[in-house]
Amino acid sequence: MLRWMTAGESHGPALVAVIEGVPAGLELQTSDFERALWRRRLGHGRGARQKFEKDRVRILGGVRHGLTFGAPIAIEIANSEWPKWETVMSADPVDPQALLIDAGSGDEREIARNKPLTRPRPGHADLAGMLSYELEDARPVLERASARETAARVALGAVAEAILSQVGGVQLLSHVIQVGNLRAEEPIQPMPGDEEALNASAMRTLDADLDQRFRELVDHTKANGDTIGGVVEVIAWGVPIGLGSHVSARARLDAKIAHALMSIQSVKGVEIGDGFAQAAMLGSEAHDEILKGPDGHLLRASNHAGGIEGGTSNGQPIVVRAAFKAISTVPRALRSVDLASGEEALGLHQRSDTCQLVPGALIAQAELALVLADALFEHAGGKSVAEMRRNLEAYRQRVGERA
């Protein structure tokens, strides 16, 4: 069983990710995390923060000489901008006079760092967080609720992808299939080996024409002082049949995936396979017929189910999609109320992206990897990679004899 968590704030000294249950003998090093976080910084429509903020990664425990040894793994992602935030985000008490100093505003629309943030932003956790946690300032809410926290999730996803790849040969790929109301009629589905091509695409798509149209739409949105969302898709190739279970709601693989993807900031919808489109299909159209191949092995005529039936992986590629709403921090600002004065006001502004879909695809990929890696332990658990490989091979052989 894998267990993981993150700690830290957007402008704190560092984010920390911890994961336990990782088997011994997994090949893992700092460069794996650096590459995962580099991919998260890619994408057209990113804000100014990506230009100056660097992800400084340090493995604090659980790995020795490039191999895990069964202990919990802790990863630190240091904030290169911490000196600018040391006073306002100090863990220890500071002189109140220090918070009266204008620390600078970044751009003319942004609130100075040291000032209390009392105008909650529509679409964010600000209002509910301030009221439910009895806070006078939105800073503690937005710092933890910020999508910056997903850098730690992506680091955790790198561990999960290493487990899936090195134990079971499973590969995950993600891409953008819709920006605003512009959607590919038939998206080119990434295959194993397409990762570099996806990284080279500004909007993380294998369709060059669509990539240009996506970029133009993002640029148009930015010029109008607005933000834009869309849909990303993640595909997992080589997933063994039988991950998850039909026996209880909590054990269902699709339920776990939906929970994981819905936990990502800005995600408002999740579908597996053809999802919502299946609601418009007749029963004779919506399901994946089981066929006998030329070599006697079972095949599927389609993959409307997205690789999951009855809460269990069925051997087909797992296909999941996440719908991201447009980023809530809109440059031209939305109407709000200043909780300090009770007067109507405009929501505060913090630097943000115009479109978060490219990093969103990588974050969704990390979340799916964590769920699948954990599910893999149910069939092939072990204290070492070698033991897990043996267990998985025995299971696959048994299933293969029947299928």
Secondary structure as UniProt FT lines:
FT   STRAND          3..7
FT   TURN            10..11
FT   STRAND          14..20
FT   HELIX           30..40
FT   TURN            44..45
FT   HELIX           49..52
FT   STRAND          55..61
FT   STRAND          63..64
FT   TURN            65..66
FT   STRAND          67..68
FT   STRAND          73..79
FT   TURN            80..81
FT   HELIX           82..85
FT   TURN            86..89
FT   HELIX           96..100
FT   TURN            108..109
FT   TURN            113..114
FT   TURN            122..123
FT   HELIX           126..132
FT   TURN            133..134
FT   HELIX           139..145
FT   HELIX           147..149
FT   HELIX           150..168
FT   STRAND          171..179
FT   TURN            180..181
FT   STRAND          182..183
FT   TURN            192..193
FT   HELIX           195..200
FT   TURN            202..203
FT   HELIX           208..223
FT   TURN            224..225
FT   STRAND          230..237
FT   TURN            241..242
FT   HELIX           249..251
FT   HELIX           253..262
FT   TURN            265..266
FT   STRAND          267..272
FT   TURN            273..274
FT   HELIX           275..278
FT   TURN            279..280
FT   HELIX           283..286
FT   STRAND          290..292
FT   TURN            294..295
FT   STRAND          298..300
FT   TURN            304..307
FT   STRAND          308..309
FT   TURN            310..311
FT   STRAND          312..313
FT   STRAND          318..324
FT   TURN            331..332
FT   STRAND          335..337
FT   TURN            339..341
FT   STRAND          344..346
FT   HELIX           357..380
FT   HELIX           385..402
//
